Amino acid sequence: MTRVIRGYAARRRRKKIRLFASTFRGTHSRLTRTTIQQKTKALVSSHQDSDKKKRDFRRLWITRINAVTRFREIRQSRIFYSYSHFIHSLYKNQLFLNRKILAQIAISNKNCFDMIFNKIIK
């Protein structure tokens, strides 16, 4: 029987999969079948965790805004403003700033946040 010289498509495909799985440990980075399984599992997990990451960041921004608004004194009295009142007042005054931007302003530029806060109070 004559020897069949095949193309390199299969080798190229396996090489591409191995490059993706090069950071995996042990057999998961060496054997083709387990590498394919680990690749699909990793992609599924990354898709699921992207939604989780969005939730976690939103919680972080809300916590930061709450921490900054909680301890601002209103008209020199000891009444404290909560996060929910702050967001409600933002929408009432038609200041449409999302929570990410508000959290960045609260951390980096406190004077600007005070200006927004004072505008809402009035």
Backbone hydrogen bonds, N-H to C=O, Kabsch-Sander energy under -0.5 kcal/mol:
donor,donor_aa,acceptor,acceptor_aa,energy
5,I,3,R,-0.6
6,R,4,V,-0.8
12,R,8,Y,-2.4
13,R,9,A,-2.3
14,R,10,A,-2.5
15,K,11,R,-2.4
16,K,12,R,-1.9
17,I,13,R,-1.9
18,R,14,R,-2.5
19,L,15,K,-2.0
20,F,16,K,-1.6
21,A,17,I,-2.0
22,S,19,L,-0.9
24,F,21,A,-1.3
28,H,25,R,-1.2
29,S,26,G,-1.6
30,R,27,T,-1.1
31,L,27,T,-2.1
35,T,31,L,-2.2
36,I,32,T,-2.3
37,Q,33,R,-1.8
38,Q,34,T,-2.6
39,K,35,T,-2.2
40,T,36,I,-2.2
41,K,37,Q,-2.2
42,A,38,Q,-2.4
43,L,39,K,-2.3
44,V,40,T,-2.1
45,S,41,K,-2.3
46,S,42,A,-2.3
47,H,43,L,-1.7
48,Q,44,V,-2.1
49,D,45,S,-2.7
50,S,46,S,-1.0
51,D,47,H,-0.8
51,D,48,Q,-0.5
52,K,48,Q,-1.2
53,K,49,D,-2.4
54,K,50,S,-1.7
55,R,51,D,-2.0
56,D,52,K,-2.4
57,F,53,K,-2.4
58,R,54,K,-2.2
59,R,55,R,-2.3
60,L,56,D,-2.1
61,W,57,F,-2.6
62,I,58,R,-2.3
63,T,59,R,-2.2
64,R,60,L,-2.3
65,I,61,W,-2.5
66,N,62,I,-2.4
67,A,63,T,-2.3
68,V,64,R,-1.8
69,T,65,I,-2.8
70,R,66,N,-2.2
71,F,67,A,-0.6
72,R,69,T,-1.3
73,E,71,F,-0.6
74,I,79,I,-1.1
75,R,73,E,-0.6
77,S,74,I,-1.9
81,Y,69,T,-0.7
81,Y,72,R,-0.6
86,F,82,S,-1.9
87,I,83,Y,-2.6
88,H,84,S,-2.2
89,S,85,H,-2.5
90,L,86,F,-2.0
91,Y,87,I,-2.0
92,K,88,H,-2.1
93,N,89,S,-2.2
94,Q,91,Y,-0.9
95,L,90,L,-2.8
96,F,94,Q,-0.9
97,L,95,L,-1.5
102,L,98,N,-2.2
103,A,99,R,-2.3
104,Q,100,K,-2.0
105,I,101,I,-2.5
106,A,102,L,-2.5
107,I,103,A,-1.6
108,S,104,Q,-2.8
109,N,105,I,-1.8
113,F,109,N,-1.7
114,D,110,K,-2.4
115,M,111,N,-2.0
116,I,112,C,-2.1
117,F,113,F,-2.6
118,N,114,D,-2.8
119,K,115,M,-2.0
120,I,116,I,-1.7
121,I,117,F,-1.9
122,K,118,N,-1.6
